[in-house]
């Protein structure tokens, strides 16, 4: 539903497997690099994919996510017989 963060296309959503593999292979090295410098970061913060950072403050992103949630998980009207 959301294919871009409003700045650049999301490489993971587009299915670019080569870039996705490179990102995943680099993540452990980034994590170790941070740890050696005394910074405790979660491993997930080392997996950085261009365009995959979605900011709720971006009005377009918020609108698309709310629309998706409402259309797929919104409350259904009850039918009374």
C-alpha positions in Angstrom: 0.0 0.0 0.0 2.8 2.4 0.8 5.6 2.2 -1.7 7.5 5.4 -0.9 8.3 7.5 2.1 7.5 10.6 0.1 11.2 11.3 -0.6 12.4 8.3 -2.5 11.0 4.9 -3.5 11.2 2.0 -0.9 13.7 -0.5 -2.3 12.3 -3.3 -0.2 8.8 -2.8 -1.4 10.0 -2.7 -5.0 11.5 -6.1 -4.5 15.1 -5.1 -5.2 16.6 -8.3 -3.9 20.2 -7.3 -4.6 20.0 -4.2 -2.5 18.0 -6.1 0.2 20.7 -8.7 0.4 23.4 -6.1 0.7 21.5 -4.3 3.5 21.1 -7.5 5.4 24.8 -8.5 5.0 26.0 -5.1 6.1 23.8 -5.0 9.3 26.0 -7.2 11.5 29.1 -5.2 10.6 27.3 -1.9 11.5 26.1 -3.4 14.8 29.6 -4.5 15.7 31.0 -1.1 14.7 28.6 0.7 17.0 29.3 -1.7 19.9 33.1 -1.2 19.5 32.5 2.5 20.0 30.4 1.9 23.1 27.1 2.6 21.5 24.4 0.1 22.4 22.0 0.0 19.5 19.4 -2.6 18.6 20.3 -4.8 15.6 17.1 -3.6 13.8 18.5 -0.1 13.8 21.4 -1.3 11.7 19.2 -2.5 8.9 18.7 0.7 6.9 17.0 0.5 3.5 16.7 3.6 1.4 13.1 4.8 1.2 12.0 2.4 4.0 12.0 5.0 6.7 8.4 6.2 7.1 7.7 9.3 9.1 4.2 9.6 10.6 4.6 13.4 10.6 4.5 13.3 6.8 0.9 14.0 6.0 0.8 11.9 2.9 2.2 8.8 4.7 -0.3 9.3 7.6 -3.2 9.6 5.2 -2.3 6.5 3.2 -1.7 4.4 6.3 -5.0 5.5 7.9 -6.9 4.9 4.7 -5.4 1.4 4.4 -6.2 0.5 8.0 -9.8 1.9 7.7 -10.5 0.1 4.5 -9.1 -3.2 5.6 -9.7 -3.3 9.4 -12.3 -0.6 10.0 -15.5 -1.4 11.9 -18.2 -3.1 9.9 -21.8 -1.9 10.2 -24.0 -4.3 12.0 -27.0 -5.5 10.2 -30.1 -6.0 12.3 -32.8 -8.3 11.2 
